[in-house]
């Protein structure tokens, strides 16, 4: 079955395929110029026709970037879409507060419900007519902002005590829009809401007021485990890039609390000496970041590798600070940091070489 006859991929996959075609064409031109690989006229024309037909199919369905100039313009469109969404959301927020006191309670509730449902309907309408996805992103962000405003202001109208339960509908709305419109930014917003809710629930169960759940970093570990498990669902095969976002937030939710607890053991739930707790989390931080690098390398997850490297270096540098900042001259301390960075570079270079030789052996 030809690619044109197959079901169309998601927009991001179509754009990735288009980028691969452009890279292939550029490399083929270099190979022909060096006379390494020379196609006859029939083969060249057949290949060009195939690529043109494929790009035309993707362009008609998704309005993808068909060359490098278009991709540069698309970057500006993404920025404009994001800034426009922020501006419109802020406009809606201040519009509500500007005239809010002039409406009756029933009118206020009606306005909030209509704005939330109307912005959601507008997003669905725009998505059906926006092949580029940029206007859909703008409408979806405004719809999410209206929904958040809806929940918070209805709580104020009826004098409802603020609760972490509001995070659940916010997360549900963010995930709905993210998966329906293929929007990574709203996926990140939903993940943040889930992290905050799970941490607040665990803190509440341990006698901590939900707004103070962040004072106990261990409250976030359950959310981290959940986020690291979710990318294994087959659902994410149809949403390229979503699994990587889950993994990055999962690793951040593991390593940031570990980094904090490695310096302030007294805020841990563990009934141990603070120094012992700090030492244990330092070891766990080094081991966890090294494990993230190893697993990311094995499974070709660059986001896990990069996150692991960043936190391994952070744990290392903070440990150096604890050991030597007060006893070393400052020039010598930073010289040690620089030499350590060089050592890390050499280790990573060697690791990359080992991986490259392993891949070559497997192909052979």
Residue frames as qw, qx, qy, qz and C-alpha x, y, z in Angstrom:
[[0.000, 0.889, 0.459, 0.000, 0.00, 0.00, 0.00],
 [0.409, 0.471, -0.035, 0.781, 1.43, 3.41, -0.97],
 [0.215, -0.222, -0.474, 0.824, 1.78, 6.23, 1.55],
 [0.267, -0.064, -0.169, -0.947, -0.89, 8.23, -0.25],
 [0.604, -0.260, -0.619, -0.430, -3.37, 5.39, 0.22],
 [0.451, -0.218, -0.731, 0.463, -2.69, 4.99, 3.92],
 [0.274, -0.871, -0.409, 0.009, -4.64, 6.90, 6.59],
 [0.232, 0.782, -0.180, 0.550, -3.21, 10.36, 7.17],
 [0.574, -0.160, -0.554, 0.582, -0.89, 10.66, 10.19],
 [0.258, -0.843, -0.332, 0.337, -1.24, 13.32, 12.88],
 [0.286, 0.953, -0.026, 0.098, -0.11, 16.82, 11.97],
 [0.348, -0.794, 0.487, 0.101, 3.16, 16.57, 13.89],
 [0.735, -0.080, 0.631, 0.237, 3.98, 13.27, 12.21],
 [0.602, 0.709, 0.314, 0.191, 3.17, 14.75, 8.80],
 [0.054, 0.973, -0.221, 0.033, 5.46, 17.71, 9.52],
 [0.569, -0.547, 0.592, 0.163, 8.22, 15.35, 10.70],
 [0.758, 0.257, 0.546, 0.248, 7.88, 13.33, 7.48],
 [0.413, 0.893, 0.110, 0.140, 8.06, 16.52, 5.42],
 [0.222, -0.882, 0.412, 0.055, 11.23, 17.58, 7.24],
 [0.705, -0.244, 0.633, 0.209, 12.75, 14.15, 6.59],
 [0.687, 0.580, 0.385, 0.207, 11.95, 14.47, 2.87],
 [0.179, 0.972, -0.131, 0.075, 13.66, 17.87, 2.71],
 [0.444, -0.688, 0.564, 0.104, 16.73, 16.48, 4.51],
 [0.780, 0.087, 0.587, 0.200, 16.81, 13.48, 2.16],
 [0.566, 0.783, 0.204, 0.159, 16.62, 15.69, -0.91],
 [0.040, -0.942, 0.332, -0.012, 19.48, 17.86, 0.37],
 [0.591, -0.459, 0.650, 0.132, 21.67, 14.82, 1.12],
 [0.775, 0.366, 0.490, 0.161, 20.82, 13.24, -2.24],
 [0.388, 0.918, -0.033, 0.081, 21.95, 16.42, -4.00],
 [0.260, -0.801, 0.537, 0.044, 25.27, 16.27, -2.14],
 [0.734, -0.130, 0.656, 0.119, 25.75, 12.59, -3.00],
 [0.695, 0.620, 0.333, 0.150, 25.08, 13.26, -6.67],
 [0.159, 0.960, -0.229, 0.033, 27.46, 16.22, -6.67],
 [0.363, -0.637, 0.679, 0.041, 30.18, 13.99, -5.19],
 [0.647, 0.339, -0.587, -0.349, 29.24, 11.23, -7.70],
 [0.228, -0.217, 0.890, -0.330, 28.74, 8.75, -4.87],
 [0.359, 0.401, 0.834, -0.119, 25.17, 7.99, -5.94],
 [0.185, 0.267, -0.327, -0.887, 23.80, 9.11, -9.29],
 [0.533, 0.397, 0.692, -0.280, 20.20, 8.38, -10.26],
 [0.230, 0.209, 0.640, 0.703, 19.15, 8.24, -13.89],
 [0.207, -0.105, -0.106, -0.967, 16.55, 10.70, -15.12],
 [0.585, -0.325, -0.603, -0.433, 13.66, 8.24, -14.79],
 [0.578, -0.344, -0.636, 0.378, 14.51, 7.40, -11.18],
 [0.186, -0.092, -0.249, 0.946, 15.03, 11.03, -10.27],
 [0.340, -0.189, -0.281, -0.877, 11.72, 12.09, -11.80],
 [0.630, -0.354, -0.665, -0.191, 9.84, 9.21, -10.17],
 [0.483, -0.290, -0.556, 0.611, 11.30, 10.08, -6.77],
 [0.012, -0.014, -0.074, 0.997, 10.51, 13.78, -7.20],
 [0.470, -0.282, -0.466, -0.695, 6.93, 13.05, -8.26],
 [0.616, -0.363, -0.692, 0.104, 6.44, 10.75, -5.26],
 [0.349, -0.256, -0.432, 0.792, 7.73, 13.33, -2.81],
 [0.138, -0.083, -0.132, -0.978, 5.74, 16.15, -4.37],
 [0.547, -0.353, -0.585, -0.484, 2.53, 14.13, -4.24],
 [0.580, -0.374, -0.639, 0.341, 3.15, 13.19, -0.61],
 [0.219, -0.167, -0.256, 0.927, 3.94, 16.77, 0.40],
 [0.280, -0.199, -0.328, -0.880, 0.90, 18.04, -1.47],
 [0.583, -0.417, -0.672, -0.186, -1.32, 15.55, 0.39],
 [0.493, -0.381, -0.515, 0.589, 0.06, 16.62, 3.76],
 [0.104, -0.037, -0.019, 0.994, -0.09, 20.31, 2.88],
 [0.378, -0.328, -0.464, -0.731, -3.74, 20.12, 1.80],
 [0.635, -0.471, -0.612, -0.026, -4.67, 18.31, 5.04],
 [0.615, -0.584, -0.313, 0.428, -2.55, 20.18, 7.59],
 [0.173, 0.961, -0.059, 0.209, -0.95, 23.25, 6.01],
 [0.822, -0.395, 0.077, 0.404, 2.52, 21.96, 6.89],
 [0.044, -0.851, 0.355, 0.385, 5.82, 23.72, 6.19],
 [0.911, 0.378, 0.145, 0.074, 7.11, 22.52, 2.84],
 [0.639, 0.496, -0.213, 0.548, 10.49, 24.29, 2.97],
 [0.534, -0.208, -0.417, 0.706, 12.87, 25.98, 5.42],
 [0.018, -0.228, -0.026, -0.973, 11.50, 29.48, 4.77],
 [0.576, -0.461, -0.408, -0.538, 8.01, 28.35, 5.68],
 [0.719, -0.357, -0.528, 0.276, 9.30, 26.74, 8.89],
 [0.325, 0.013, -0.268, 0.907, 10.93, 30.02, 9.92],
 [0.316, -0.324, -0.167, -0.876, 7.64, 31.83, 9.47],
 [0.701, -0.394, -0.555, -0.213, 5.85, 29.08, 11.40],
 [0.529, -0.175, -0.529, 0.640, 8.09, 29.72, 14.40],
 [0.032, -0.088, 0.108, -0.990, 6.91, 33.31, 14.45],
 [0.558, -0.312, -0.424, -0.641, 3.31, 32.11, 14.11],
 [0.670, -0.319, -0.646, 0.180, 3.72, 29.83, 17.14],
 [0.308, -0.118, -0.388, 0.861, 5.07, 32.70, 19.21],
 [0.248, -0.157, -0.135, -0.946, 2.28, 35.02, 18.02],
 [0.627, -0.337, -0.603, -0.361, -0.32, 32.35, 18.78],
 [0.579, -0.306, -0.610, 0.445, 0.98, 31.88, 22.33],
 [0.155, -0.095, -0.236, 0.955, 1.26, 35.60, 23.07],
 [0.366, -0.231, -0.349, -0.831, -2.15, 36.24, 21.53],
 [0.627, -0.391, -0.665, -0.106, -3.71, 33.57, 23.72],
 [0.438, -0.275, -0.503, 0.692, -2.12, 35.07, 26.84],
 [0.035, -0.022, -0.006, -0.999, -3.35, 38.54, 25.87],
 [0.498, -0.301, -0.490, -0.649, -6.91, 37.36, 25.17],
 [0.615, -0.378, -0.670, 0.173, -7.03, 35.36, 28.40],
 [0.296, -0.210, -0.364, 0.858, -5.81, 38.39, 30.37],
 [0.212, -0.154, -0.233, -0.936, -8.38, 40.54, 28.57],
 [0.585, -0.396, -0.616, -0.349, -11.19, 38.18, 29.57],
 [0.540, -0.323, -0.597, 0.498, -9.94, 38.13, 33.17],
 [0.149, -0.173, -0.214, 0.950, -9.82, 41.90, 33.55],
 [0.320, -0.254, -0.441, -0.799, -13.09, 42.33, 31.65],
 [0.561, -0.458, -0.688, -0.040, -14.82, 40.17, 34.21],
 [0.457, -0.412, -0.459, 0.641, -13.41, 42.11, 37.14],
 [0.080, 0.083, 0.109, 0.987, -14.05, 45.50, 35.51],
 [0.463, -0.218, -0.250, -0.822, -17.83, 45.08, 35.30],
 [0.384, -0.123, -0.911, 0.085, -18.41, 42.17, 37.69],
 [0.030, -0.247, -0.648, 0.720, -20.04, 44.11, 40.49],
 [0.359, 0.153, -0.104, -0.915, -22.74, 45.51, 38.20],
 [0.564, -0.040, -0.699, -0.437, -24.35, 42.11, 37.56],
 [0.764, -0.382, 0.197, -0.481, -26.68, 40.13, 39.77],
 [0.477, -0.385, 0.789, -0.039, -25.61, 36.79, 41.17],
 [0.775, 0.340, 0.526, -0.083, -27.70, 34.86, 38.63],
 [0.537, 0.834, -0.104, -0.067, -26.29, 36.92, 35.78],
 [0.115, -0.744, 0.657, 0.029, -22.74, 36.32, 36.99],
 [0.629, -0.119, 0.768, -0.019, -23.25, 32.55, 37.05],
 [0.723, 0.593, 0.343, -0.088, -24.89, 32.62, 33.60],
 [0.315, 0.889, -0.320, -0.090, -22.04, 34.69, 32.14],
 [0.309, -0.571, 0.760, 0.030, -19.43, 32.33, 33.55],
 [0.697, 0.123, 0.705, -0.031, -21.15, 29.22, 32.20],
 [0.635, 0.746, 0.182, -0.091, -21.80, 30.77, 28.79],
 [0.134, 0.866, -0.470, -0.109, -18.21, 32.00, 28.47],
 [0.436, -0.392, 0.809, 0.048, -16.80, 28.57, 29.35],
 [0.678, 0.322, 0.661, -0.009, -19.12, 26.63, 27.05],
 [0.484, 0.857, 0.063, -0.164, -18.92, 29.26, 24.31],
 [0.011, 0.790, -0.590, -0.170, -15.11, 29.28, 24.25],
 [0.524, -0.159, 0.834, 0.061, -15.08, 25.48, 24.17],
 [0.650, 0.572, 0.495, -0.070, -17.54, 25.44, 21.27],
 [0.298, 0.909, -0.210, -0.200, -15.48, 28.11, 19.49],
 [0.276, -0.569, 0.754, 0.178, -12.39, 25.93, 19.85],
 [0.612, 0.172, 0.771, 0.051, -14.18, 22.96, 18.29],
 [0.531, 0.796, 0.256, -0.136, -15.45, 25.17, 15.45],
 [0.105, 0.873, -0.428, -0.207, -12.01, 26.66, 14.77],
 [0.477, -0.358, 0.788, 0.151, -10.33, 23.24, 14.86],
 [0.671, 0.398, 0.625, 0.022, -12.57, 21.99, 12.05],
 [0.474, 0.865, 0.152, 0.065, -11.49, 24.90, 9.84],
 [0.104, -0.899, 0.420, 0.059, -7.89, 25.53, 10.87],
 [0.941, 0.257, -0.184, 0.125, -5.47, 23.27, 8.98],
 [0.360, 0.636, -0.469, 0.495, -2.41, 25.02, 10.45],
 [0.679, -0.376, -0.575, 0.260, -3.38, 24.46, 14.11],
 [0.299, 0.122, -0.293, 0.900, -2.22, 27.90, 15.25],
 [0.378, -0.347, -0.067, -0.856, -5.67, 29.45, 15.61],
 [0.786, -0.335, -0.492, -0.167, -6.88, 26.26, 17.31],
 [0.595, -0.080, -0.502, 0.623, -4.10, 26.62, 19.87],
 [0.012, -0.223, 0.158, -0.962, -5.09, 30.21, 20.54],
 [0.609, -0.351, -0.256, -0.663, -8.77, 29.34, 20.97],
 [0.794, -0.237, -0.554, 0.085, -7.98, 26.32, 23.18],
 [0.421, 0.016, -0.462, 0.780, -5.81, 28.37, 25.53],
 [0.267, -0.252, 0.047, -0.929, -8.54, 30.98, 25.84],
 [0.743, -0.303, -0.434, -0.410, -11.11, 28.21, 26.52],
 [0.694, -0.161, -0.582, 0.392, -8.92, 26.79, 29.28],
 [0.162, 0.111, -0.321, 0.927, -8.42, 30.23, 30.83],
 [0.486, -0.298, -0.161, -0.805, -12.20, 30.84, 30.77],
 [0.786, -0.277, -0.538, -0.124, -12.82, 27.47, 32.42],
 [0.527, -0.073, -0.530, 0.660, -10.29, 28.16, 35.19],
 [0.095, -0.173, 0.137, -0.971, -11.87, 31.58, 35.72],
 [0.626, -0.319, -0.428, -0.568, -15.31, 29.96, 35.78],
 [0.736, -0.279, -0.592, 0.174, -14.45, 27.52, 38.58],
 [0.404, -0.055, -0.421, 0.810, -12.59, 30.06, 40.71],
 [0.170, -0.175, 0.020, -0.969, -15.19, 32.83, 40.42],
 [0.661, -0.370, -0.483, -0.439, -18.18, 30.58, 41.02],
 [0.645, -0.241, -0.586, 0.426, -16.41, 29.53, 44.21],
 [0.164, 0.006, -0.261, 0.951, -16.16, 33.19, 45.21],
 [0.396, -0.308, -0.305, -0.809, -19.79, 33.90, 44.33],
 [0.778, -0.400, -0.390, -0.288, -21.09, 31.13, 46.60],
 [0.309, -0.739, 0.477, -0.361, -18.38, 31.66, 49.22],
 [0.988, -0.023, -0.155, 0.013, -17.01, 28.12, 48.80],
 [0.546, -0.716, 0.390, 0.194, -13.89, 27.38, 50.81],
 [0.437, 0.681, -0.552, -0.201, -10.89, 27.08, 48.44],
 [0.862, -0.200, 0.460, -0.073, -9.98, 23.44, 47.93],
 [0.184, -0.429, 0.766, 0.441, -7.51, 21.35, 45.99],
 [0.545, 0.361, 0.756, -0.032, -10.51, 19.61, 44.36],
 [0.397, 0.829, 0.039, -0.393, -10.70, 22.50, 41.87],
 [0.092, -0.594, 0.693, 0.399, -7.48, 21.19, 40.36],
 [0.490, 0.116, 0.860, 0.086, -9.27, 18.07, 39.09],
 [0.516, 0.734, 0.431, -0.094, -11.70, 19.78, 36.69],
 [0.112, 0.880, -0.321, -0.332, -8.91, 22.10, 35.58],
 [0.302, -0.384, 0.827, 0.278, -6.73, 19.09, 34.79],
 [0.545, 0.372, 0.752, 0.004, -9.61, 17.32, 33.03],
 [0.406, 0.870, 0.158, -0.230, -10.26, 20.36, 30.83],
 [0.030, -0.774, 0.542, 0.324, -6.57, 20.76, 30.01],
 [0.401, -0.152, 0.880, 0.203, -6.23, 17.09, 29.05],
 [0.546, 0.588, 0.584, -0.126, -9.42, 17.19, 26.99],
 [0.338, 0.907, -0.073, -0.242, -8.19, 20.14, 24.95],
 [0.200, -0.648, 0.683, 0.272, -4.64, 18.78, 24.73],
 [0.447, 0.000, 0.878, 0.172, -5.66, 15.41, 23.31],
 [0.499, 0.684, 0.515, -0.137, -8.48, 16.76, 21.16],
 [0.334, 0.938, -0.045, -0.084, -6.36, 19.50, 19.61],
 [0.870, 0.158, -0.080, 0.460, -2.87, 17.94, 19.93],
 [0.023, 0.885, -0.153, 0.439, -1.53, 20.76, 22.13],
 [0.693, 0.030, -0.538, 0.479, 1.56, 20.12, 24.24],
 [0.022, 0.360, -0.324, 0.875, 1.26, 23.35, 26.23],
 [0.669, -0.350, 0.009, -0.655, -2.15, 22.38, 27.58],
 [0.882, -0.077, -0.459, 0.074, -0.87, 18.87, 28.28],
 [0.433, 0.201, -0.502, 0.721, 1.80, 20.47, 30.46],
 [0.328, -0.364, 0.180, -0.853, -0.88, 22.56, 32.20],
 [0.854, -0.254, -0.244, -0.382, -2.92, 19.43, 32.92],
 [0.775, 0.051, -0.517, 0.359, 0.14, 17.63, 34.25],
 [0.132, 0.313, -0.421, 0.841, 0.94, 20.52, 36.61],
 [0.604, -0.347, 0.027, -0.717, -2.64, 20.41, 37.93],
 [0.913, -0.132, -0.378, -0.085, -2.36, 16.64, 38.52],
 [0.566, 0.194, -0.525, 0.605, 0.97, 17.05, 40.32],
 [0.144, -0.346, 0.316, -0.872, -0.47, 19.77, 42.55],
 [0.761, -0.292, -0.123, -0.566, -3.63, 17.76, 43.32],
 [0.879, -0.055, -0.459, 0.114, -1.82, 14.50, 44.17],
 [0.406, 0.228, -0.495, 0.733, 0.72, 16.31, 46.34],
 [0.339, -0.357, 0.186, -0.850, -2.06, 18.22, 48.13],
 [0.854, -0.243, -0.275, -0.369, -4.07, 15.03, 48.75],
 [0.786, 0.011, -0.505, 0.355, -1.08, 13.22, 50.20],
 [0.166, 0.299, -0.396, 0.852, -0.22, 16.22, 52.32],
 [0.569, -0.368, -0.006, -0.736, -3.81, 16.40, 53.61],
 [0.897, -0.179, -0.390, -0.106, -3.74, 12.71, 54.55],
 [0.679, 0.006, -0.447, 0.583, -0.62, 13.42, 56.58],
 [0.350, -0.742, -0.423, 0.384, -2.16, 16.36, 58.41],
 [0.297, -0.220, 0.170, 0.913, -0.78, 19.18, 56.25],
 [0.378, 0.700, 0.282, -0.536, -3.07, 21.95, 54.96],
 [0.769, 0.430, 0.413, 0.229, -3.33, 21.49, 51.19],
 [0.305, 0.941, -0.068, 0.133, -1.83, 24.90, 50.35],
 [0.274, -0.795, 0.540, -0.036, 1.26, 23.95, 52.38],
 [0.981, 0.060, 0.183, 0.015, 1.81, 20.57, 50.70],
 [0.629, 0.679, -0.238, 0.294, 4.93, 21.94, 49.01],
 [0.262, -0.777, 0.485, -0.305, 6.61, 22.25, 52.39],
 [0.726, -0.253, 0.639, -0.038, 6.93, 18.44, 52.39],
 [0.303, 0.540, -0.586, -0.522, 8.71, 17.56, 49.12],
 [0.147, -0.075, 0.985, 0.047, 8.03, 13.85, 49.53],
 [0.522, 0.454, 0.491, -0.529, 4.37, 14.57, 48.76],
 [0.483, 0.642, -0.280, -0.526, 5.35, 14.76, 45.08],
 [0.149, -0.358, 0.900, 0.198, 6.85, 11.30, 44.69],
 [0.507, 0.333, 0.779, -0.162, 3.52, 9.53, 44.07],
 [0.483, 0.790, 0.094, -0.367, 2.68, 12.00, 41.29],
 [0.073, 0.673, -0.657, -0.332, 6.11, 11.35, 39.79],
 [0.348, -0.068, 0.933, 0.062, 5.52, 7.60, 39.70],
 [0.528, 0.590, 0.549, -0.268, 2.14, 8.17, 38.03],
 [0.355, 0.834, -0.176, -0.384, 3.62, 10.45, 35.37],
 [0.047, -0.531, 0.804, 0.262, 6.46, 8.04, 34.56],
 [0.425, 0.129, 0.895, -0.043, 3.98, 5.17, 34.15],
 [0.511, 0.638, 0.327, -0.473, 1.48, 6.97, 31.89],
 [0.295, 0.647, -0.486, -0.508, 3.69, 7.17, 28.75],
 [0.202, -0.161, 0.956, 0.137, 3.63, 3.37, 28.53],
 [0.563, 0.472, 0.550, -0.397, -0.02, 3.51, 27.41],
 [0.492, 0.223, 0.651, 0.534, -0.44, 2.70, 23.73],
 [0.179, 0.891, 0.401, -0.117, -2.61, 5.81, 23.38],
 [0.174, -0.846, 0.192, 0.465, 0.49, 8.00, 23.14],
 [0.553, 0.008, 0.630, 0.545, 1.66, 6.36, 19.92],
 [0.278, 0.703, 0.545, 0.363, -0.83, 8.61, 18.16],
 [0.133, -0.988, -0.066, -0.052, 0.39, 11.76, 19.93],
 [0.757, 0.246, -0.194, 0.574, 4.09, 12.25, 19.15],
 [0.179, 0.492, -0.284, 0.804, 5.90, 14.22, 21.83],
 [0.616, -0.593, -0.060, -0.515, 3.31, 13.66, 24.56],
 [0.919, -0.253, -0.249, 0.170, 5.15, 10.73, 26.15],
 [0.559, 0.275, -0.258, 0.739, 8.34, 12.82, 26.34],
 [0.207, -0.593, 0.091, -0.773, 6.47, 15.57, 28.22],
 [0.835, -0.478, -0.139, -0.235, 5.17, 13.05, 30.75],
 [0.868, -0.044, -0.249, 0.427, 8.68, 11.69, 31.28],
 [0.312, 0.447, -0.208, 0.812, 10.25, 15.12, 31.71],
 [0.441, -0.589, 0.075, -0.673, 7.66, 16.25, 34.26],
 [0.921, -0.327, -0.206, -0.051, 7.90, 12.88, 36.01],
 [0.747, 0.105, -0.276, 0.596, 11.67, 13.19, 36.33],
 [0.041, 0.530, -0.162, 0.831, 11.41, 16.81, 37.48],
 [0.664, -0.543, -0.040, -0.512, 8.88, 15.75, 40.12],
 [0.926, -0.211, -0.224, 0.218, 11.38, 13.14, 41.36],
 [0.677, 0.178, -0.191, 0.688, 14.64, 15.05, 41.24],
 [0.040, -0.645, 0.070, -0.760, 13.60, 18.51, 42.46],
 [0.719, -0.626, -0.005, -0.302, 12.23, 17.16, 45.79],
 [0.918, -0.122, -0.125, 0.356, 15.35, 14.97, 46.12],
 [0.456, 0.456, -0.133, 0.753, 17.56, 17.99, 45.54],
 [0.330, -0.698, 0.064, -0.633, 15.69, 19.97, 48.20],
 [0.866, -0.479, -0.018, -0.140, 15.73, 17.13, 50.73],
 [0.842, 0.144, -0.205, 0.478, 19.44, 16.55, 50.15],
 [0.261, 0.414, -0.247, 0.836, 20.00, 19.95, 51.80],
 [0.394, -0.325, 0.298, -0.807, 17.08, 20.26, 54.25],
 [0.387, -0.059, -0.920, -0.022, 16.49, 16.84, 55.76],
 [0.079, 0.148, 0.670, -0.723, 14.47, 18.29, 58.62],
 [0.532, 0.217, 0.007, -0.818, 11.43, 18.78, 56.34],
 [0.404, 0.103, -0.861, -0.290, 11.24, 15.07, 55.51],
 [0.797, -0.339, -0.125, -0.483, 8.55, 12.73, 56.82],
 [0.800, 0.076, -0.550, 0.228, 11.28, 10.28, 57.84],
 [0.587, -0.792, 0.070, -0.150, 11.91, 10.11, 61.57],
 [0.867, 0.021, -0.064, 0.494, 15.70, 10.08, 61.25],
 [0.398, -0.596, 0.050, 0.696, 18.60, 12.42, 61.83],
 [0.419, 0.851, 0.049, -0.312, 18.50, 15.27, 59.25],
 [0.013, -0.688, 0.650, 0.324, 22.11, 14.60, 58.19],
 [0.421, -0.027, 0.901, 0.099, 21.31, 10.96, 57.55],
 [0.521, 0.659, 0.507, -0.190, 18.26, 11.92, 55.49],
 [0.250, 0.871, -0.230, -0.356, 20.28, 14.44, 53.48],
 [0.175, -0.483, 0.813, 0.275, 22.99, 11.87, 52.77],
 [0.504, 0.230, 0.832, -0.015, 20.41, 9.29, 51.72],
 [0.491, 0.784, 0.315, -0.213, 18.73, 11.66, 49.26],
 [0.074, 0.788, -0.483, -0.373, 22.08, 12.71, 47.86],
 [0.300, -0.206, 0.907, 0.213, 22.90, 9.09, 47.09],
 [0.484, 0.505, 0.704, -0.120, 19.38, 8.55, 45.71],
 [0.323, 0.857, -0.001, -0.402, 19.76, 11.64, 43.53],
 [0.011, -0.598, 0.711, 0.370, 23.03, 10.44, 42.00],
 [0.340, 0.032, 0.936, 0.087, 21.67, 6.93, 41.49],
 [0.455, 0.636, 0.562, -0.271, 18.35, 8.14, 40.07],
 [0.301, 0.827, -0.194, -0.433, 19.90, 10.58, 37.61],
 [0.092, -0.437, 0.840, 0.307, 22.41, 7.94, 36.46],
 [0.410, 0.260, 0.873, -0.055, 19.52, 5.48, 36.01],
 [0.437, 0.766, 0.267, -0.388, 17.59, 8.06, 33.96],
 [0.158, 0.713, -0.533, -0.427, 20.63, 8.51, 31.70],
 [0.217, -0.203, 0.941, 0.163, 21.06, 4.76, 31.27],
 [0.437, 0.459, 0.756, -0.162, 17.39, 4.01, 30.56],
 [0.357, 0.815, 0.057, -0.452, 17.08, 7.02, 28.28],
 [0.053, 0.594, -0.693, -0.406, 20.12, 5.88, 26.31],
 [0.294, 0.005, 0.953, 0.073, 18.86, 2.32, 26.02],
 [0.343, 0.588, 0.723, -0.116, 15.37, 3.32, 24.89],
 [0.292, 0.285, 0.363, 0.838, 16.40, 6.36, 22.84],
 [0.192, -0.877, -0.440, -0.020, 14.64, 8.90, 25.04],
 [0.457, 0.397, -0.141, 0.784, 16.80, 12.03, 24.66],
 [0.321, -0.718, -0.010, -0.618, 14.65, 14.02, 27.08],
 [0.858, -0.507, -0.076, -0.003, 15.37, 11.47, 29.85],
 [0.785, 0.101, -0.100, 0.602, 19.09, 11.50, 29.07],
 [0.201, 0.569, -0.049, 0.796, 19.28, 15.31, 29.12],
 [0.547, -0.704, -0.035, -0.452, 17.22, 15.63, 32.32],
 [0.916, -0.333, -0.108, 0.197, 19.35, 12.98, 34.02],
 [0.641, 0.265, -0.109, 0.712, 22.58, 14.72, 33.00],
 [0.078, -0.696, 0.016, -0.714, 21.36, 18.11, 34.23],
 [0.688, -0.651, 0.022, -0.320, 20.42, 16.78, 37.66],
 [0.910, -0.110, -0.139, 0.375, 23.51, 14.60, 37.99],
 [0.439, 0.408, -0.127, 0.791, 25.63, 17.72, 37.48],
 [0.335, -0.699, -0.003, -0.632, 23.41, 19.72, 39.88],
 [0.866, -0.492, -0.086, -0.031, 23.76, 17.09, 42.61],
 [0.809, 0.076, -0.118, 0.570, 27.50, 16.98, 41.99],
 [0.228, 0.552, -0.072, 0.798, 27.95, 20.76, 42.05],
 [0.519, -0.703, -0.013, -0.487, 25.85, 21.23, 45.19],
 [0.916, -0.333, -0.116, 0.194, 27.90, 18.52, 46.89],
 [0.616, 0.278, -0.113, 0.729, 31.09, 20.32, 45.92],
 [0.126, -0.701, 0.007, -0.702, 29.61, 23.52, 47.35],
 [0.760, -0.614, -0.065, -0.203, 28.92, 21.83, 50.68],
 [0.901, -0.142, -0.081, 0.401, 32.42, 20.38, 50.83],
 [0.651, 0.038, 0.075, 0.755, 34.67, 23.16, 49.59],
 [0.113, 0.833, 0.258, 0.476, 32.97, 26.57, 49.31],
 [0.430, -0.897, 0.024, -0.101, 34.02, 27.67, 52.80],
 [0.749, -0.496, 0.299, 0.322, 37.50, 26.17, 52.76],
 [0.667, 0.220, 0.395, 0.592, 38.75, 26.81, 49.22],
 [0.031, -0.417, 0.144, 0.897, 39.74, 30.08, 47.56],
 [0.609, 0.547, 0.314, -0.481, 36.99, 31.02, 45.15],
 [0.420, 0.637, -0.513, -0.394, 39.23, 30.79, 42.06],
 [0.010, -0.272, 0.962, 0.008, 40.22, 27.26, 43.03],
 [0.488, 0.268, 0.714, -0.425, 36.61, 26.27, 43.69],
 [0.626, 0.634, 0.063, -0.450, 35.46, 27.37, 40.23],
 [0.241, 0.568, -0.747, -0.249, 38.54, 25.78, 38.68],
 [0.264, -0.053, 0.949, -0.162, 37.46, 22.47, 40.23],
 [0.580, 0.492, 0.461, -0.457, 33.95, 22.97, 38.82],
 [0.488, 0.690, -0.327, -0.424, 35.36, 23.65, 35.36],
 [0.086, 0.412, -0.902, -0.101, 37.62, 20.60, 35.45],
 [0.429, 0.153, 0.832, -0.317, 34.67, 18.51, 36.63],
 [0.615, 0.603, 0.140, -0.488, 32.64, 19.73, 33.66],
 [0.357, 0.609, -0.645, -0.291, 35.48, 18.66, 31.35],
 [0.165, -0.183, 0.962, -0.119, 35.54, 15.25, 33.02],
 [0.568, 0.381, 0.585, -0.435, 31.78, 14.88, 32.51],
 [0.550, 0.669, -0.216, -0.451, 32.22, 15.80, 28.84],
 [0.169, 0.479, -0.849, -0.144, 34.92, 13.17, 28.39],
 [0.346, 0.045, 0.898, -0.267, 32.76, 10.50, 30.07],
 [0.604, 0.540, 0.355, -0.466, 29.76, 11.35, 27.91],
 [0.425, 0.660, -0.484, -0.387, 31.92, 11.37, 24.80],
 [0.013, -0.296, 0.955, 0.013, 33.21, 7.93, 25.64],
 [0.469, 0.269, 0.745, -0.390, 29.67, 6.73, 26.35],
 [0.585, 0.634, 0.007, -0.506, 28.52, 8.06, 22.99],
 [0.285, 0.556, -0.735, -0.265, 31.37, 6.23, 21.28],
 [0.224, -0.072, 0.957, -0.168, 30.48, 2.96, 23.01],
 [0.559, 0.462, 0.503, -0.469, 26.85, 3.36, 21.95],
 [0.491, 0.671, -0.304, -0.465, 27.89, 4.12, 18.38],
 [0.134, 0.395, -0.899, -0.135, 30.08, 1.00, 18.18],
 [0.370, 0.133, 0.861, -0.322, 27.29, -1.08, 19.70],
 [0.594, 0.576, 0.232, -0.511, 24.79, 0.18, 17.12],
 [0.387, 0.618, -0.579, -0.365, 27.26, -0.53, 14.32],
 [0.078, -0.221, 0.971, -0.049, 27.77, -4.08, 15.60],
 [0.500, 0.324, 0.683, -0.422, 24.02, -4.69, 15.77],
 [0.581, 0.646, -0.074, -0.489, 23.51, -3.49, 12.20],
 [0.236, 0.529, -0.784, -0.221, 26.37, -5.68, 11.02]]
